[in-house]
Amino acid sequence: LVRMQFLQILSRKPGSLEMLFQIPFCQKQFPYTCLSTSACVYSKKKKGNSYEQVDQERYKSLVHSVTSYKTSAQTPETILEEDNLLYGPPSKHRPPIKAGTKTPRNWVPLINPSKRILPVSGDSNVPMKIGLQRTKMPSVTRILQETLSPQQVFYLERWKQKMIEELGKEGFEEYTKNLFLQGELFHSALESIFLSEEKAAKEQGKDDVVAGYLSSVEHVLEDISEVKALESGVHHETLQYLGLVDCVAKYRGRLCVIDWKTSEKPKPFLQNTYDNPLQVAAYIGAINHDANYDFQVRCGLVVVAYKNGSPAHPHFMDPDLCSQYWNKWLLRLEEYMDKN
């Protein structure tokens, strides 16, 4: 009704309808009409491009997996499966091969398979003490000293120069001499204790330095029993090297080669003892291939005693660890033989 009244008013005025439908008016009004028309056309085209032509059966499982996906359903296993599907299996990182992981050219087992274990004799309570034979065979200590790595040599030389700067050359010589003397007194005191020579042990214990070391290892001695050898010489019949073993005894029920070490600094971890585990492994192999010993050893123990009397650090070496250090020792032995 409003539109009709509007047209009647315009028809009464001549030229009004012509002005109404001039080009400027059409330019302003027709775009709205065109847009609505084009929108209708577009919507019709969109409806025409539906997914009717898509193979529904082919993509049914894919659509179902996407629409039913839940984050909470993900687990480390499913994530790994997805990664393997998308990227393939992960390439394993191989660390660089170190010298210690090489295989010795002439490998000899740590345990002697052909050695006969004799029955326990009546005087087995007396520890063995075989004298060290002075032959042309190199000692374990010498082999380790002459096959130090460049890094070990560097740090050892730097420590030596630092001590010489602080103490002077003569003072440093006196310092090292006292260290060896303290070590000898400490070993002698331990030997007296194991042989139940209480009087000798008390006499040596009067020395403040030895008393500190003995106090340090007191809790370790409680776990040691059945001493089989003390300060006894050993030699490997096949590999031709020799050494002097501090002690062979049971530590918490397991037979071990025990190496007593003194230190002014704490060494709470086995790696802090440098080449001492290799020395123990070398002694174990020598005992097992030495006809003088009617037993075999599979474990080791490095005991670090402290001058100030603080509790010593016992580092136990199980058979697997001994085998690892045995392989490293064989490499050092080969290096020494190649040099000489």
C-alpha positions in Angstrom: 0.0 0.0 0.0 2.8 2.4 0.8 4.6 1.6 -2.5 1.4 2.3 -4.5 0.9 5.7 -2.8 4.5 6.5 -3.5 4.1 5.7 -7.2 0.9 7.7 -7.4 2.7 10.8 -6.0 5.5 10.4 -8.5 3.1 10.0 -11.5 1.4 13.4 -10.8 4.8 15.1 -11.3 6.0 15.0 -14.9 9.5 13.7 -15.4 9.7 12.2 -11.9 9.7 8.6 -13.1 12.4 9.4 -15.7 14.7 10.9 -13.1 14.1 8.0 -10.8 15.4 5.5 -13.4 18.4 7.5 -14.6 21.8 5.8 -14.7 23.1 7.3 -11.4 20.2 5.8 -9.6 20.7 2.5 -11.3 24.4 2.5 -10.4 23.5 2.9 -6.8 20.6 0.6 -6.6 21.3 -2.3 -9.0 24.5 -3.5 -7.2 22.4 -4.5 -4.2 20.1 -6.4 -6.5 23.0 -8.0 -8.3 24.7 -9.0 -5.1 21.6 -10.8 -3.9 21.2 -12.4 -7.3 24.9 -13.5 -7.5 24.6 -14.8 -3.9 21.8 -17.0 -4.9 23.7 -18.2 -8.0 26.8 -18.9 -5.8 24.8 -20.8 -3.3 23.3 -22.9 -6.0 26.7 -23.7 -7.5 28.0 -24.6 -4.0 25.1 -27.0 -3.6 25.9 -28.4 -7.0 29.6 -29.2 -5.9 28.7 -31.6 -3.1 30.6 -34.7 -2.1 28.3 -37.0 -3.9 31.1 -37.9 -6.4 33.5 -38.8 -3.6 34.1 -42.6 -3.0 32.6 -42.8 0.4 33.5 -46.4 1.1 37.2 -45.7 0.3 37.5 -42.8 2.8 35.0 -44.1 5.4 37.7 -45.4 7.8 39.8 -42.3 7.4 36.8 -40.0 8.1 35.8 -42.1 11.1 39.4 -42.0 12.6 39.5 -38.2 12.2 36.0 -37.5 13.6 36.5 -40.0 16.5 40.0 -38.7 17.5 40.5 -37.8 21.1 43.7 -36.4 22.6 43.3 -38.5 25.7 43.6 -41.6 23.7 47.2 -40.8 22.7 49.9 -42.9 24.5 53.6 -43.1 24.1 53.1 -46.3 22.1 50.6 -44.8 19.7 52.8 -41.7 19.2 55.7 -44.0 18.4 53.6 -45.9 15.9 52.5 -42.7 14.2 56.1 -41.5 14.1 57.3 -44.8 12.5 54.4 -44.6 10.0 55.2 -40.9 9.0 58.9 -40.8 9.3 60.1 -44.3 9.5 62.0 -46.0 12.3 64.4 -43.8 14.2 68.1 -44.0 13.2 70.1 -45.2 16.2 72.8 -42.8 17.4 76.1 -44.6 17.6 78.6 -42.9 19.9 82.2 -42.6 18.7 84.2 -45.7 19.5 86.6 -45.0 22.3 90.0 -46.7 22.8 88.6 -48.6 25.8 85.9 -50.3 23.7 88.4 -51.9 21.2 88.9 -55.6 21.2 92.4 -56.7 22.2 94.3 -58.6 19.4 95.4 -61.4 21.7 92.4 -61.8 24.0 92.9 -64.0 27.1 90.0 -64.7 29.5 90.0 -63.2 32.9 88.9 -66.5 34.4 91.2 -69.5 33.7 89.0 -72.3 32.3 91.7 -74.9 32.7 92.7 -74.2 36.2 92.0 -76.9 38.8 90.6 -75.7 42.1 92.2 -77.8 44.9 90.4 -78.8 48.0 90.8 -76.6 51.0 93.8 -77.7 53.1 94.0 -77.7 56.9 96.3 -74.7 57.1 94.2 -72.5 54.8 93.7 -70.0 57.6 97.2 -68.8 57.1 97.3 -66.2 54.3 99.7 -66.8 51.4 102.7 -64.5 51.0 104.8 -65.4 47.9 107.9 -63.3 47.3 107.9 -61.2 44.1 110.3 -62.7 41.6 112.6 -60.2 40.0 112.6 -61.2 36.4 112.6 -59.4 33.0 108.8 -59.4 33.1 107.4 -55.9 33.4 105.3 -55.0 36.5 101.7 -53.9 36.4 102.7 -50.5 37.8 105.4 -50.0 35.2 103.0 -50.9 32.3 100.4 -48.4 33.5 102.9 -45.6 34.0 104.4 -46.0 30.5 101.0 -46.1 28.8 99.3 -43.1 30.3 97.2 -41.1 27.9 98.3 -37.6 26.8 95.5 -36.1 28.9 96.7 -38.0 32.0 100.3 -37.0 31.4 99.2 -33.4 31.0 97.3 -33.3 34.3 100.0 -35.1 36.2 102.7 -32.8 34.9 100.6 -29.7 35.7 100.0 -31.0 39.3 103.7 -31.6 39.6 104.7 -28.1 38.5 102.1 -26.6 40.8 103.5 -28.5 43.8 107.0 -27.5 42.9 106.0 -23.8 42.8 104.5 -24.1 46.3 107.1 -26.4 47.9 110.2 -26.0 45.8 111.9 -28.9 44.1 113.5 -30.3 47.3 110.2 -29.8 49.2 108.3 -31.7 46.5 110.8 -34.6 46.6 110.4 -34.7 50.4 106.6 -34.6 50.0 106.5 -37.6 47.6 108.9 -39.5 49.8 106.6 -39.0 52.8 103.6 -40.2 50.8 105.4 -43.5 49.9 106.5 -43.9 53.4 103.0 -43.4 54.8 101.6 -45.9 52.3 104.1 -48.5 53.3 103.4 -48.0 57.1 99.7 -48.2 56.4 100.0 -51.5 54.5 102.3 -52.9 57.2 99.7 -52.0 59.9 96.9 -53.6 57.9 99.0 -56.8 57.5 99.6 -56.9 61.2 95.9 -56.6 61.9 95.0 -59.4 59.5 97.7 -61.6 61.0 96.3 -60.8 64.5 99.6 -59.3 65.5 98.0 -56.8 67.9 101.2 -55.7 69.5 102.8 -54.7 66.2 99.6 -53.0 65.1 99.4 -51.0 68.2 103.0 -49.9 67.9 102.5 -48.7 64.3 99.2 -47.2 65.3 101.0 -44.7 67.6 102.0 -42.8 64.5 99.4 -40.1 64.0 99.5 -40.5 60.2 98.9 -44.3 60.3 96.3 -43.9 63.0 94.3 -41.6 60.8 94.3 -44.1 57.9 93.4 -47.0 60.2 90.6 -45.1 61.7 89.4 -44.3 58.1 89.2 -48.0 57.1 87.8 -49.3 60.4 84.2 -49.7 59.1 85.6 -51.5 56.0 87.6 -54.0 58.0 84.4 -55.2 59.7 83.2 -56.5 56.3 86.4 -58.4 55.5 86.9 -62.1 56.3 88.9 -65.2 55.2 92.1 -63.5 54.1 93.8 -65.7 51.6 96.9 -63.6 50.6 98.8 -60.6 51.9 101.4 -58.6 50.1 101.9 -61.6 47.7 103.6 -61.7 44.4 101.7 -62.8 41.3 102.6 -63.4 37.7 100.5 -64.1 34.6 102.0 -67.2 32.9 100.5 -66.5 29.5 100.8 -62.7 29.2 104.1 -62.5 31.1 103.7 -59.7 33.6 103.9 -59.6 37.4 102.8 -57.6 40.4 102.4 -57.4 44.1 98.8 -57.9 45.4 97.9 -56.0 48.6 95.2 -58.5 49.8 92.9 -61.3 48.7 90.0 -61.8 51.0 86.2 -62.0 51.2 84.4 -58.7 51.3 80.8 -59.1 52.4 81.0 -62.8 51.4 82.6 -62.4 48.0 86.3 -63.2 47.3 88.1 -60.1 46.0 91.4 -58.7 45.2 91.7 -55.7 47.5 93.8 -52.7 46.8 94.4 -50.2 49.6 95.0 -46.6 48.5 95.7 -43.5 50.5 94.5 -40.0 49.6 94.3 -36.5 51.0 91.3 -35.7 48.8 87.9 -37.4 48.7 87.4 -40.0 46.0 83.7 -41.0 46.4 83.4 -42.6 42.9 85.4 -45.4 41.2 86.3 -43.2 38.3 88.1 -40.8 40.7 90.7 -43.6 41.3 92.1 -43.3 37.8 94.0 -46.5 36.8 93.4 -48.3 40.1 90.6 -50.5 38.7 92.8 -51.6 35.8 95.5 -52.5 38.3 93.0 -54.6 40.3 91.8 -56.4 37.1 95.4 -57.1 36.1 96.0 -58.7 39.5 92.8 -60.8 39.3 93.9 -62.1 35.9 97.4 -62.9 37.1 96.1 -64.8 40.2 93.7 -66.8 38.0 96.6 -67.8 35.7 99.2 -68.3 38.4 99.8 -72.0 39.4 100.9 -70.9 42.9 97.3 -70.0 43.8 94.7 -72.8 44.1 91.7 -70.5 43.8 90.2 -68.0 41.3 89.0 -64.5 41.9 86.1 -62.8 40.1 85.6 -59.5 42.1 87.7 -56.6 43.1 87.7 -53.9 45.8 89.5 -50.5 45.8 89.5 -48.9 49.2 90.5 -45.2 49.5 91.6 -44.3 53.0 92.0 -40.7 54.2 94.8 -39.2 56.3 92.3 -37.1 58.4 90.5 -40.3 59.5 87.3 -39.6 57.6 85.4 -42.8 56.5 87.1 -44.5 53.6 85.4 -45.1 50.3 85.2 -48.8 49.4 84.6 -49.3 45.6 83.3 -52.8 44.9 83.9 -54.2 41.4 81.5 -57.0 40.4 82.5 -59.7 37.8 81.0 -57.7 34.9 82.9 -54.5 35.9 86.1 -56.5 36.3 85.7 -57.9 32.8 85.3 -54.4 31.4 88.5 -53.2 33.1 90.3 -56.5 32.1 89.7 -55.6 28.4 91.1 -52.1 29.0 94.1 -53.6 30.8 94.8 -55.9 27.8 94.8 -52.9 25.5 97.3 -51.1 27.8 99.4 -54.2 27.9 99.4 -54.4 24.1 100.3 -50.8 23.8 103.3 -51.3 26.2 104.5 -54.4 24.3 104.3 -52.4 21.0 106.4 -49.7 22.4 109.0 -52.1 23.8 
